[in-house]
Amino acid sequence: MQKKINAPAGLGTQHSPLPEGCPQDGVLKNILQKDIIINGITLKLTPITNLPYQLRLKERAKALRQAGNLPEVLFWMQVTKKRFHKIDFDRQRIIGNYIVDFYIKQLGLVFEIDGCSHDDKQVYDKSREEYLISLGLKVYRITVDDVMKQMDFVIMGLEEYIIKEYGKQLS
């Protein structure tokens, strides 16, 4: 006999957790179709869910989440559990041959925190970003210094970027 796992409120129950990127019974579709409103502006959702996924990176992504990179953890504390305008962020998400810092499915938006590990990797970062854009994703970058010293600025900047890129134009 299989043990039932409690699903989040309003999603019913299921017999096992959903595999990454594998919607079941329209659950993912319903979550992605909810309106997102920031500062009174409704966003145009552009979910991109069918992304390439390299299973061989699964353990690496898990290790990165557990390692607790301080700037990522501090940002995560601001956005986890839909604290940022009820938007769902994935942390250390595998996309193709890459692991991105954060991903917002509803918007098709990659959020990257750049620190000293990126200093000598401009060519790599450019190629990585071009690949992500080729999948229809947008990439928003901030610096470790901003996260560590100006978290309010980071949150406001992210709000402004999302409104600019995804805000519905009134006709």
N, C-alpha and C positions, 0 to 999 in steps of 0.2 A: 504494500500500500504506500502510495506517495504522500508525503506530507505537504499540505498546502502552505504556501507562503503568502503572507498578507501583502497586498499591493497597496500603493499609495491611495489615499482617500479618493473615491470616485472612479477608480480604475477597475474595481472588481477584484477577483482573485485569479490566480493562475497556478499551474502545477510546478513550474520552475521559472527561474529568472529569465528575462528576455536576453537572448544573445545580442552582443554588440551589433547595432545597425540592422537588426532583423525584426521589423514591426510584426505584431501579432494582433489579430482581431481589430485592426484599425486604431489601436491605442496610441501609437506614435503619431499617426495622422491627426487625431483629435487634439493632442497636446500641441502640435505645431500650428494648428489653425487658430488658436486663441489669439485675440488681438493683444498687441503690446503697445502701451501708451507711456511715453516719456514726456514729462512737462506739458501734458495736455495734447501732445501730438501723437496721433496713431501712426504706427509704423507699417510699412509695406513689407510683409514677411516674404522672404525668399529662401525657404528651407532647401538645403542640399543635403540629403541623407544617404544617397547611394554613392558613397565615396570609396575609393580603393583602400584596402586594408591589408597590411602585411602582418599576418599572424606571428611571424618570427619576432616582431617588435613588442609583443604583448608583455613579456616579462620585463623588458627594458622600461616601458611606460609605467608599469607598476612600481618598479624600483625608483624611478624618478619621482613618482607621487610620494612614496614612502621616505625618500631622502630629505624632503622638507626644505627645499631651497627657500631661504627666508623671504626674499621679495615675492616669490610666487605664493607662499603661504599667507603673507600679509594681504596680498590682493585677493586670494581665495577667501579669506575671512570676510572680505567686503561683499563678495558676490555669491558665496555658497548658499544653498537652500533658498535660492531665488530672492536674495536680499536686494539685488540691484534690479529694481523695476519688475520684479517677478520673472526675470529672464533666467533660463537654465543654461549654465556654463558647464562644459565638460573640461576636465583638467587632464593634461598630458594625453591628448587625443591623437591616435594614430591616423594619419592620412597618407596613403601611399607608402613611400619609403621614409616618411618623416614623422616625428612626434612634435606636435605643436603644443605650446604652453596651455592655451585655452581655446575652446571652440564653442560658438553659439550656433546650434543647429537651425533655430528658427530664422536666422539671418544669413547663414552661410558666411559667418565672420570668424576669422582667426585673430586671436589676440596674443601678441608676443611681447615678452619683457626682455629687452636687450641689455646685457651686462658685458663684463669684460671677456666672457667666453666668445663674444661675437667680434671682438676687436680685430682679429686677423682673418676673419672669415667673410669678408665682403662678397667675394665671388660666390662662395657657397650659399650665403644668405640670399643673394640676388637670384641665383638659379632656383633655390628652394621657393622663394616668393613667386617667381614666374610660373613654376609648376602649380602652386596653389591657385594662382589667378587663372591658369589655364583650365582648372576644374570649375571655374565660375565663382570662386571664393574671393572675398575681400580680406585684406590683411591690415590690421591696425597695430602699430608698434609704439611702445613707450620705453623709457630707460629705467634701469634699476634705481638710479639716483632719484627719479621722480617718485617711484613707489616708496622708497625709503624716507624721503624728505617732504613729499608733497602729495600725500594720498588723496586729499580733497581735490587737488588739481587733476590727478589721474582720473578720478571718477567724473568730474565735470567735463574733462576733455573727451572721455569715452561717450558720455551723454551727447555732447555736441556732435561728435563724429557720427554716431548712430542716427541722430535726428537728421543731419545733413544728407547722409547716404540712403536712409531708409524711410524718412518721413514722407507721408502721403501728401501730395500737393492738392490743395483745395482748388476746385475748378470754379 
